[in-house]
Structures are given as structure tokens and as C-alpha cells.
């Protein structure tokens, strides 16, 4: 999962909302990457997948706790939060299927994860566009 958000000048409440949302998202990504680096010695990646799910759920909760007043920024925060929840859910499903050796379930879970990950770039693009106006 790769995400890069630009910090740009927005006006008034929108600026604060953009800055707050971007900060939570970027902090979550740093935490996610740090967790991945710490779990590199796990050949099955089950520990890494669990850590990813937990990190994503924390980020989702933090996004949900933001007091965003700009409707457009709020809508993008909601989309991001829903996407992160779906990625966390799919990651857990991939992990469970892998641990149980259920190949069919693993393939389905991996497909769901890939679909959820595809949502990220459009959300980031929309957020960057909105916050640069």
C-alpha cells in the first residue's frame, strides 16, 4: 500500500480539515511501514498481516474521530475510512485462509484485497485535488 499526499494551501476550515486528514493518513502509513519492517523475518507473513490489519484499523478509527466540517473533505475521509476497513478485513481473511491452507478461500480473499487496494489512488487523487484548490 503506497500513498503520497501533498500538503497544499487550502483556505480556512478546509485547510485545517485537509491538514488533519492528511496527517492521520500519513501517520497511519508510517506506522504501517514501520510494522512491516519489524516483521520481515516472518517467512509465512502471518505476523505481518495481523500487524497490518491492526494498524489499518487504528488509522480507520483515527480518521473517524476527526472533527471535519468541510463536507467534501468529510466525504473523502469517509471513503478513505471505508477503504481502510475493507483492506484490514481482507488482510485478515487472507491471513486466516493462508493459516488454514484453504486455497480457494485464499484466492477469493486476495481478490477482495486487490479490489480494495484499487480504491486508494482515486481517493488520494481526489483529496490532493480538493486540498490544492
C-alpha positions as CSV (number, residue, x, y, z in Angstrom):
1,X,0.0,0.0,0.0
2,X,1.6,3.2,-1.2
3,X,0.1,6.6,-0.6
4,X,1.6,10.0,-1.0
5,X,-0.4,13.1,-0.1
6,X,0.8,16.5,-1.0
7,X,0.3,19.2,1.5
8,X,-1.0,22.3,-0.2
9,X,-2.7,25.6,0.6
10,X,-6.4,25.3,1.3
11,X,-8.5,28.1,2.7
12,X,-9.9,28.4,6.2
13,X,-11.7,25.4,7.6
14,X,-11.0,23.4,4.5
15,X,-7.3,23.9,5.1
16,X,-7.5,22.7,8.6
17,X,-9.6,19.7,7.6
18,X,-7.3,18.8,4.8
19,X,-4.2,19.1,7.0
20,X,-5.8,17.0,9.8
21,X,-7.0,14.2,7.4
22,X,-3.7,14.1,5.6
23,X,-1.7,14.0,8.9
24,X,-3.8,11.0,10.2
25,X,-3.4,9.2,6.8
26,X,0.3,9.8,6.6
27,X,0.9,8.8,10.2
28,X,-1.0,5.6,9.6
29,X,1.2,4.9,6.6
30,X,4.3,5.5,8.6
31,X,3.1,3.1,11.3
32,X,2.1,0.5,8.7
33,X,5.5,0.7,7.1
34,X,7.3,0.5,10.5
35,X,5.3,-2.6,11.3
36,X,6.2,-4.2,8.0
37,X,9.9,-3.6,8.6
38,X,9.7,-5.2,12.0
39,X,8.1,-8.3,10.7
40,X,10.4,-9.1,7.8
41,X,11.8,-12.2,9.4
42,X,8.4,-14.0,9.4
43,X,8.5,-16.3,6.4
44,X,4.8,-17.0,6.5
45,X,3.9,-13.3,6.7
46,X,1.1,-14.1,9.2
47,X,2.5,-11.9,11.8
48,X,3.0,-9.1,9.3
49,X,-0.6,-9.5,8.0
50,X,-2.0,-9.3,11.6
51,X,0.1,-6.2,12.3
52,X,-1.1,-4.6,9.1
53,X,-4.8,-5.3,9.9
54,X,-4.3,-3.8,13.4
55,X,-2.5,-0.7,12.1
56,X,-5.2,-0.2,9.4
57,X,-8.0,-0.5,12.0
58,X,-6.2,2.1,14.2
59,X,-5.9,4.5,11.3
60,X,-9.6,4.0,10.4
61,X,-10.6,4.8,14.0
62,X,-8.4,7.9,14.0
63,X,-10.0,9.1,10.7
64,X,-13.4,8.5,12.3
65,X,-12.5,10.6,15.3
66,X,-11.6,13.7,13.3
67,X,-13.9,16.7,13.5
68,X,-14.1,17.5,9.8
69,X,-16.6,20.3,9.0
70,X,-16.0,20.7,5.3
71,X,-18.5,18.3,3.5
72,X,-16.2,17.4,0.6
73,X,-13.2,16.6,2.9
74,X,-15.6,14.7,5.2
75,X,-16.8,12.6,2.3
76,X,-13.2,11.8,1.3
77,X,-12.4,10.9,4.9
78,X,-15.4,8.6,4.9
79,X,-14.3,7.0,1.7
80,X,-10.8,6.5,3.0
81,X,-12.1,5.1,6.3
82,X,-14.3,2.6,4.5
83,X,-11.5,1.6,2.2
84,X,-9.0,1.0,5.1
85,X,-11.6,-1.1,6.9
86,X,-12.1,-3.2,3.8
87,X,-8.4,-3.7,3.4
88,X,-8.0,-4.6,7.0
89,X,-10.9,-7.1,6.7
90,X,-9.5,-8.6,3.5
91,X,-6.0,-8.8,5.0
92,X,-7.3,-10.8,8.0
93,X,-9.2,-13.1,5.6
94,X,-6.0,-13.7,3.5
95,X,-4.2,-14.5,6.7
96,X,-6.8,-16.8,8.1
97,X,-7.1,-18.7,4.7
98,X,-3.4,-19.0,4.5
99,X,-3.1,-20.3,8.0
100,X,-5.8,-22.9,7.3
101,X,-4.4,-23.9,3.9
102,X,-7.7,-23.1,2.2
103,X,-6.5,-22.3,-1.3
104,X,-10.0,-21.3,-2.7
105,X,-10.7,-19.0,0.2
106,X,-7.2,-17.5,-0.1
107,X,-7.7,-16.8,-3.8
108,X,-11.1,-15.1,-3.0
109,X,-9.7,-13.1,-0.1
110,X,-6.7,-12.0,-2.2
111,X,-9.0,-10.9,-5.0
112,X,-11.1,-8.8,-2.5
113,X,-7.9,-7.3,-1.1
114,X,-6.7,-6.3,-4.6
115,X,-10.1,-4.7,-5.3
116,X,-10.0,-2.7,-2.1
117,X,-6.4,-1.5,-2.8
118,X,-7.6,-0.2,-6.2
119,X,-9.7,2.4,-4.4
120,X,-6.8,4.1,-2.8
121,X,-5.4,6.1,-5.7
122,X,-8.7,7.7,-6.7
123,X,-9.3,8.8,-3.1
124,X,-5.8,10.2,-2.8
125,X,-6.1,11.9,-6.2
126,X,-9.4,13.5,-5.2
127,X,-8.0,14.6,-1.8
128,X,-5.0,16.1,-3.4
129,X,-7.1,17.9,-6.0
130,X,-9.6,19.2,-3.4
131,X,-6.9,20.4,-1.0
132,X,-4.9,22.2,-3.7
133,X,-7.8,24.4,-4.6
